[in-house]
Amino acid sequence: MTRVNDNYLKLKAGYLFPEIGRRVAAFCKANPDAKVIRLGIGDVTEPLPAAVLKAMHDAVDEMSARQTFRGYGPEQGYDFLREAIAEHDFRSRGAQVDADEIFISAGSKCDSGNILDIFGSDNSIAVTDPVYPVYVDTNVMAGHTGQPDDSGRYPGLHYIPVTAENDFVPAIPKDKVDLIYLCYPNNPTGTVASRETLSAWVEYARRNDSIILFDAAYEAYITDPQIPHSIYEIPGAREVAIEFRSFSKTAGFTGTRCAFTVVPKELSGTTASGQRQAIHPLWNRRQTTKFNGVSYIVQRGAAAVYSVDGQKQVRQLIDFYLTNARRLREGLGKLGLQIYGGVNAPYVWLKTPNKTPSWDFFDQLLQRAHLVGTPGSGFGAAGEGYFRLSAFNSRDNVEEAVERFRRL
Ligand code: MLT
């Protein structure tokens, strides 16, 4: 008899976005003429920047000749991309990150789940609530929790509410927590962390010998010059933080797949016998064993993001989605809805009218306006009564969505 991983049975029925997809597919089947506008999953809609396409075409041509053909690449990523990232994303902002601390991967979602491979099973773990569901579900899969309670919370995780009541600022825990997941700009609330907030977390982590798993997949959407883009802009963060970044939302790579994780050489944890152990070699060992790298063609495309043309084109792309977010924010705000986020992030977070439960609001919006969003409770118990709209869509669809809200 072959045992399965029983921890999977503790998970809620389906991952949030497939569950939304299932409900929308059922609606579309029953209403084939409905013109459904999808502002649910944060999936980009605009084509890849021209500089990226050109670089990928050139790389395809290289693959066609024996002299320039590439087989297996370095598991950690090609130096041309790691160097470009270190220079443009970190050193240019005064954050010290070396190219060999950058590990290229196929996505932040995979990395933020896979990172648990290199940590022990008895760490105490903190997540914000609401939260990107991957952080919770991967800990459930790894057996770090008990069975969920009625609100969907798992014993074994320390939940830190981030709601309008605390201005979406996660309170520093009173007790010691070993691993802390932070995501800024935040998915799902679209809010940001100030330098003071991040400094307080770094200080906490240093005092408690904790590690922060910092997801900065949406940093390119920061418009406020006071807001840090990287946790390494905070002094002392190199000793206590891993950072996840992605080209998905920055350069439209959700279908192309390229991301990276930064593991500074100073970062360490402890072994069962209490010895200090650097994290960098563990992640390097994990990646070289379980991963064969991102394709050369895609890495060439990602590197083109840092060219002069690439930077301009990516800026236009981000400005386009940020304008969508502003249209949603302003349009729905005028209707009297309570709106958060959407200024330094592609997500608008709103309070459902009359405290309507999030999934009821989802169903009403789908049935009556043929609009798809994401129920706040899908991101955690403290997201109940909230709803997320993604700004990733065409301008016409965003304007039409605002109009449909008005007619509701
Ligand atoms: C979201 O909609 O929250 C994201 O697109 C999910 C992801 O990046 O995996």
Boltz pocket constraint, residues with backbone or C-beta under 6 A from the ligand:
constraints:
  - pocket:
      binder: B
      contacts: [[A, 40], [A, 41], [A, 42], [A, 43], [A, 109], [A, 187]]
      max_distance: 6.0
